[in-house]
Amino acid sequence: MRTAVVIGTGLIGTSAALALAARGIAVHLYDRDQGQARTAAALGAGTEEPYQGKADLAVIAVPPAHVAAALADAIGRDLARAYVDVASVKGGPRRELEALGVDAKAYIGTHPMAGKEQSGPLAASADLFEGRPWVLTPTRETDHEVLNLALELVALCRAVPVVMDADAHDRAVALVSHTPQLVSSMVAARLEEADETAVRLCGQGIRDVTRIAASDPRMWVEILSANPGPVADVLSGIAADLEETVEALRGLQSADEDKRRDGAAGIEDVLRRGNAGRVRVPGKHGAAPAVYETVAVLISDQPGELARIFADAGRAGVNIEDVRIEHATGQQAGLVQLMVEPRAVAGLQAELRERGWALRQP
C-alpha cells in the first residue's frame, strides 16, 4: 500500500490516518466539515488535497447510518482499489449497500475495537489501535486483494486482525461495547439530581463505572440506532438480573429469616457470576488475564510526582502493569495504586521506602 484516502476525520478516521502517515503512506483526507479535515491535516494525518488517480485503499470513517451512501459514492467514483469502513456496526451497512445495487466485491466491513470517550480529530492518536482487536467481516464475494489490503491496514495500525461474520460481530459488540455504554450512562444519570454531599463521596469505583458516560450522546444515538435489536436483547437479560437483585435486596430487609437467607443467596449468586464473567475479560495485549498485586503510594498533587514514582520503579527493575489514582476528597493529595507482578512487590516496596515514599494499604 502506498496511497490511502480517508473519508471522515473524526477520532477513528484521523487516528487511522495518523498511523498510516507515520509509516510512509500518502494519505488524502476528506470530510464534509472542512474545518475538521483541516485540523486532522495540521496534526500530520495527511493532506486535504484530492487524490488524482486511483488510491490503493479508501477508508470510510463516517457514522453507521451514512456508511452505505459514502461507500456507494466512493465506489461509483472508482476512488480506490479497495474499500473498508470502520463503523461499529457491520450487518446493516452491508445490507444497505446491497439494496443500493452496488457491486461490493471491492469492499470489506471492518471495525477496530478501540476508542475514547472524547471524539473528533484532536482526540486522535497514531497508537490508538496498537494491540487492539480489529474485526474483519469478509464474505464469499470479497476479492482476495481487497482482504489483503485490509489486513495491511490492520498491520500498519499495529492492531490484531479478527475475522468474524458481520451479524455475529453486531451481537458481540452489543454485549461488550454498546450495552456497557448505556449502563454507564444510566448509573451516571443517578448522579444528576443527587445531593451534593453524596456526590462529594465519589471514589474510584464510581469513576471507573461512569468514565465512558462522558461520551458524545449524538454519536451514540447513531451507533445504537444501527444496532438496536441485539442491544435490547442484552439489556433484557440485565433487566431480569436487576429484577431478581431488587427482590433479593428486599428479602434482606425482611424480618423473616428464610427471606433474608434467600436474599443473601441471590446477591451472592449475581456477585459470583460477575466474578466469573470478569475473569473472561482479556488481559494485557489481549492475552489471558493476569493476576497482579497492588502497591499503594501516598502522593502529593504536585508536578512531576508521578514521573518520580515511575522512575524509581524503573530503578528497581519493576514494570508497572497498570496504574490507578484515587484523589483524596478536599485535599491536594491522593493514593497511586501501582499494579505489578506478585514477585516484584517486595523489591518495589523496598526501593520506594528507601527513596522516601509513604506506602499505604491498597
C-alpha positions in Angstrom: 0.0 0.0 0.0 1.3 3.4 -1.0 -1.8 5.7 -1.0 -4.9 5.9 1.0 -8.0 8.2 1.1 -9.7 8.6 4.5 -13.3 9.8 4.3 -14.3 11.2 7.7 -11.8 12.8 10.1 -13.2 12.1 13.5 -11.4 10.1 16.2 -11.2 6.8 14.3 -10.5 8.2 10.8 -7.9 10.6 12.0 -6.2 8.0 14.2 -6.0 5.6 11.2 -4.7 8.4 9.0 -2.0 9.3 11.6 -0.9 5.7 11.8 -0.7 5.3 8.1 1.1 8.6 7.5 3.6 7.7 10.2 4.5 4.6 8.2 5.1 6.4 5.0 1.6 6.1 3.3 0.5 9.1 1.3 -2.9 9.9 3.0 -5.6 12.2 1.5 -8.3 13.4 3.8 -11.9 14.3 3.1 -14.6 15.5 5.4 -17.9 17.3 4.9 -16.7 19.5 7.8 -13.7 21.2 6.1 -12.5 22.6 9.4 -12.3 19.1 10.9 -10.3 17.9 7.9 -8.0 20.9 8.2 -7.4 20.1 11.8 -6.5 16.5 11.0 -4.1 17.6 8.3 -2.5 20.1 10.7 -1.9 17.2 13.1 0.1 15.4 10.4 -2.7 12.9 9.3 -2.3 13.7 5.7 -3.3 16.3 3.1 -6.6 17.9 2.2 -5.6 17.8 -1.5 -7.8 15.5 -3.6 -6.0 12.4 -4.8 -5.5 12.4 -8.5 -5.9 8.8 -9.8 -6.9 5.6 -8.0 -5.7 5.1 -4.5 -4.8 1.8 -3.1 -7.3 2.0 -0.2 -10.3 4.1 0.8 -11.2 4.1 4.5 -14.8 5.1 5.2 -14.9 6.6 8.7 -18.4 8.0 8.9 -21.3 7.2 11.3 -23.1 3.8 10.6 -26.1 5.5 9.1 -24.0 7.1 6.4 -21.6 4.3 5.6 -23.6 2.8 2.7 -24.1 6.1 1.0 -20.5 7.1 1.4 -19.3 3.7 0.1 -21.7 3.9 -2.9 -20.4 7.3 -3.8 -16.7 6.3 -3.4 -17.1 3.1 -5.4 -19.1 4.9 -8.1 -16.2 7.4 -8.5 -13.8 4.5 -8.7 -11.8 6.1 -5.9 -9.7 3.2 -4.9 -8.7 -0.5 -5.5 -10.2 -1.5 -2.2 -12.7 0.0 0.3 -13.2 -0.6 4.0 -15.4 1.1 6.6 -14.6 1.3 10.3 -18.1 1.7 11.7 -19.0 -0.1 14.9 -22.0 -2.0 13.2 -21.4 -4.3 10.3 -24.5 -6.1 9.2 -26.8 -3.1 8.4 -24.4 -1.1 6.2 -23.6 -4.2 4.0 -27.3 -4.9 3.5 -28.0 -1.2 2.7 -25.1 -1.3 0.2 -26.6 -4.4 -1.5 -30.0 -2.8 -1.6 -28.5 0.1 -3.5 -27.3 -2.4 -6.1 -23.6 -1.6 -5.6 -21.0 -4.3 -6.5 -19.4 -5.0 -3.2 -16.5 -7.2 -4.3 -14.0 -4.5 -3.6 -15.4 -3.7 -0.1 -14.9 -5.3 3.3 -16.5 -4.2 6.5 -14.1 -3.7 9.4 -14.3 -2.4 13.0 -11.3 -1.5 15.1 -12.2 -2.2 18.8 -10.6 0.9 20.1 -11.9 4.4 21.1 -12.1 7.1 23.7 -14.9 9.0 25.4 -13.7 12.0 23.5 -14.4 12.5 19.9 -13.0 14.5 16.9 -9.5 14.8 15.4 -8.0 16.5 18.4 -8.6 13.3 20.4 -6.9 11.1 17.8 -3.6 9.3 18.2 -1.4 7.2 15.9 -1.2 4.4 18.5 -4.9 4.2 19.3 -5.2 0.8 17.7 -1.9 -0.7 18.9 -2.5 -4.2 20.2 -6.3 -3.9 19.9 -8.6 -6.3 18.0 -9.6 -5.1 14.6 -12.6 -7.1 13.2 -12.8 -8.0 9.5 -16.0 -9.3 8.1 -15.2 -10.8 4.6 -17.9 -12.6 2.6 -17.6 -15.2 -0.2 -17.6 -12.4 -2.7 -14.8 -10.4 -1.1 -11.8 -10.2 -3.5 -8.5 -11.6 -2.1 -6.6 -8.4 -3.0 -9.2 -6.4 -1.0 -8.8 -8.7 2.0 -5.0 -8.4 1.8 -5.2 -4.6 1.7 -7.5 -4.6 4.7 -5.0 -6.9 6.5 -2.2 -4.5 5.6 -4.2 -1.6 7.0 -4.6 -3.5 10.3 -0.9 -4.3 10.4 0.2 -0.7 9.7 -2.0 0.4 12.6 -0.4 -2.4 14.7 -3.7 -3.9 15.6 -4.7 -7.6 15.8 -6.9 -8.9 13.0 -10.0 -10.9 14.0 -12.2 -12.4 11.3 -16.0 -12.7 12.1 -19.4 -12.9 10.4 -21.0 -9.4 10.3 -24.1 -10.3 12.3 -22.1 -12.2 14.9 -20.0 -9.1 15.2 -23.0 -7.0 15.8 -24.3 -9.3 18.6 -20.8 -9.3 20.2 -20.4 -5.5 20.3 -23.9 -5.2 21.6 -22.6 -7.2 24.7 -19.1 -5.8 25.1 -19.4 -2.2 23.9 -22.9 -0.8 23.2 -24.6 -2.1 26.4 -21.8 -1.0 28.7 -22.2 2.5 27.3 -25.9 2.6 28.1 -25.4 1.0 31.6 -22.6 3.5 32.4 -24.8 6.4 31.3 -27.7 5.1 33.4 -25.6 4.9 36.5 -24.1 8.4 35.9 -27.7 9.7 35.3 -28.4 8.9 39.0 -25.8 11.5 40.0 -27.5 14.3 38.0 -30.0 15.1 40.8 -28.1 13.6 43.7 -27.4 15.6 46.8 -24.1 17.4 46.7 -23.0 15.7 49.9 -23.4 12.3 48.2 -21.5 13.4 45.1 -18.6 14.5 47.2 -18.2 10.9 48.4 -17.5 9.7 44.9 -14.5 7.4 44.8 -12.6 5.4 42.2 -15.4 2.8 41.8 -18.0 5.3 40.6 -15.3 7.0 38.4 -14.5 3.6 36.8 -18.1 2.8 36.1 -19.1 6.2 34.7 -16.0 7.0 32.7 -17.5 6.3 29.3 -20.7 8.1 30.2 -18.8 11.2 29.2 -19.1 10.1 25.5 -20.9 12.2 22.9 -24.7 11.4 23.0 -25.3 12.3 19.4 -22.6 9.8 18.3 -24.1 7.1 20.4 -27.6 7.6 19.2 -26.3 7.0 15.7 -24.4 3.8 16.8 -27.3 2.4 18.8 -29.8 3.3 16.0 -27.8 0.9 13.8 -27.8 -2.0 16.3 -31.0 -1.7 18.4 -32.1 -5.3 18.4 -29.0 -7.0 19.8 -28.5 -4.3 22.4 -32.2 -4.6 23.5 -31.6 -8.4 23.9 -28.6 -7.9 26.2 -30.4 -5.3 28.2 -33.4 -7.7 28.6 -31.1 -10.1 30.4 -29.7 -7.4 32.6 -33.2 -6.2 33.4 -34.0 -9.8 34.6 -30.9 -9.8 36.8 -31.9 -6.4 38.1 -35.4 -7.5 39.0 -34.0 -10.6 40.8 -31.4 -8.5 42.6 -34.0 -6.0 43.8 -36.1 -8.8 45.1 -33.1 -10.3 46.9 -32.3 -6.9 48.5 -35.9 -6.6 49.7 -35.5 -10.0 51.2 -32.5 -8.8 53.2 -34.8 -6.2 54.7 -37.3 -8.7 55.8 -37.8 -9.8 59.4 -38.3 -13.4 58.1 -35.1 -15.4 58.5 -35.8 -17.6 55.4 -36.4 -14.5 53.2 -33.1 -12.9 54.5 -31.3 -16.2 53.7 -32.8 -16.4 50.2 -31.9 -12.7 49.7 -28.3 -13.2 50.7 -28.1 -16.2 48.4 -29.5 -14.2 45.5 -27.0 -11.4 46.0 -24.1 -13.8 46.3 -25.2 -15.5 43.1 -25.1 -12.4 41.0 -21.8 -11.3 42.5 -20.2 -14.8 41.8 -21.5 -14.7 38.3 -19.9 -11.3 38.0 -16.6 -12.7 39.2 -16.8 -15.5 36.6 -17.6 -13.1 33.8 -14.8 -10.6 34.8 -12.2 -13.4 34.7 -13.0 -13.9 31.0 -12.1 -10.3 30.0 -8.8 -10.4 28.2 -5.8 -9.0 29.9 -2.8 -7.1 28.7 -2.3 -7.2 24.8 -5.4 -9.5 24.6 -3.7 -12.3 26.5 -5.2 -14.3 29.3 -6.0 -12.2 32.4 -3.0 -11.9 34.7 -3.2 -11.6 38.5 -1.3 -8.5 39.8 -0.7 -7.2 43.2 -1.1 -3.6 44.3 1.5 -1.3 45.8 -0.2 1.8 47.1 1.8 5.0 47.4 0.7 8.3 49.0 1.4 11.2 46.6 1.0 14.9 46.7 -0.7 16.8 43.9 2.5 18.4 42.6 4.0 18.4 39.1 6.5 15.6 38.5 5.4 13.3 41.3 4.1 10.6 39.0 7.2 10.7 36.9 9.4 10.3 40.0 7.4 7.2 41.1 7.8 5.6 37.6 11.5 6.5 37.5 12.0 4.9 41.0 10.1 1.8 39.9 12.3 1.6 36.9 15.4 1.8 39.1 14.0 -1.2 40.9 13.7 -3.1 37.6 9.9 -3.3 38.0 7.4 -2.9 35.2 4.2 -1.1 36.1 1.4 -3.2 34.5 -1.3 -0.7 35.3 -1.9 2.3 37.5 -4.9 4.0 39.2 -5.0 7.3 41.1 -7.6 7.9 43.8 -7.7 11.5 44.8 -8.4 12.4 48.5 -11.6 14.5 48.8 -10.8 18.1 49.7 -7.1 17.5 49.8 -4.2 18.1 47.4 -3.1 14.5 47.7 -4.0 11.1 46.6 -3.2 7.4 46.5 -1.4 5.9 43.5 -2.1 2.2 43.1 0.7 0.5 41.1 -0.3 -2.9 39.7 2.7 -5.2 39.4 3.6 -8.9 39.2 3.5 -10.6 42.6 7.2 -11.4 42.6 8.0 -7.7 42.1 6.2 -6.4 45.1 8.9 -6.8 47.8 11.6 -5.2 45.7 9.4 -2.3 44.6 8.3 -1.6 48.2 11.8 -1.6 49.5 13.0 0.8 46.7 10.1 3.2 47.2 10.6 3.3 51.0 14.3 3.9 50.6 13.5 6.9 48.4 11.2 8.4 50.9 7.7 7.4 49.6 5.0 6.7 52.1 3.3 3.3 51.4 -0.3 2.5 52.4 -2.6 -0.5 52.3 -4.4 -0.5 48.9 
